[in-house]
């Protein structure tokens, strides 16, 4: 019987693991791999304590830090994915895709999310070659260039606002007739002289030679196709949280994210906490995910020792 099972292997799960180990909680970490969404980023500029670090190096550092605490009371099961969690209010039974089952008093879900991917010709070919899914991570690499943001929600417009500090121009493309971002955000971002936004635009193809050279889109109103000469494409069409294995136990929002108490990271199920991109937290950032996970472990420790 574990005190705590941590599900996930990104910054949130890693931070939680370190804190749980230091508090001497009998802990099991279950993850397919130690990585997180940022592993695909060539350079990350906002990980506190590092001026710049690659996603691959960040994943390695997190793994090394967590593994340094491995012991009889801090166990890591890498290469396994959780497929179900059962139990009313603890103890819980966690089952993985290997057929193994584990018992625990509490659970921290830090399983993250996967980004919705752009599924058009050229998108896979030019990923990491001018097409990226993280403006915060990769924006500075496109200084002085013309770029496109795909997605007209808050994430798309906020990415555009960040990029305008580095790039020559930003063109935002939205599939729907209207932008989904908050009206105030839309108005503010569109007021920038180097910003253009186009609705009713369906992405047709990403083009290039070795690196991204352009993007073709279809005007859904006129039916005509247009080419944009750009060097960067930032995709912000949403994420899919990895939370199906607790769908019957905790309350989730319409997007599948676990609803949590922002003060403690508690879910609606006693004994289950959540942190990082799998939750309905307001912002999705590595540093925030790590901080929320630490907050959760602090609360779990109090819960177990009350």
Secondary structure, DSSP 8 states (H G I E B T S, - for coil): -EEEEEE--SHHHHHHHHHHHHTT--EEEEES-S--GGGG-S-BS-STT-SSB-HHHHHHHHHHHHHTT-BTTEEEEET--EEEEE-SSSSEEEEETTS-EEEEEEEEE---EEE----SBTTTTTBTTTEES-HHHHGGGGTT-EEEEE--SHHHHHHHHHHTTTSSEEEEE-SSSS--S-HHHHHHHHTSTTEEEESSEEEEEEEESSSEEEEEEEETTT--EEEEE-SEEEE-S-EEES-GGGTTTS-B-TTS-B---TTT-B-SSTTEEE-STTB--S---HHHHHHHHHHHHHHHHHHHH-
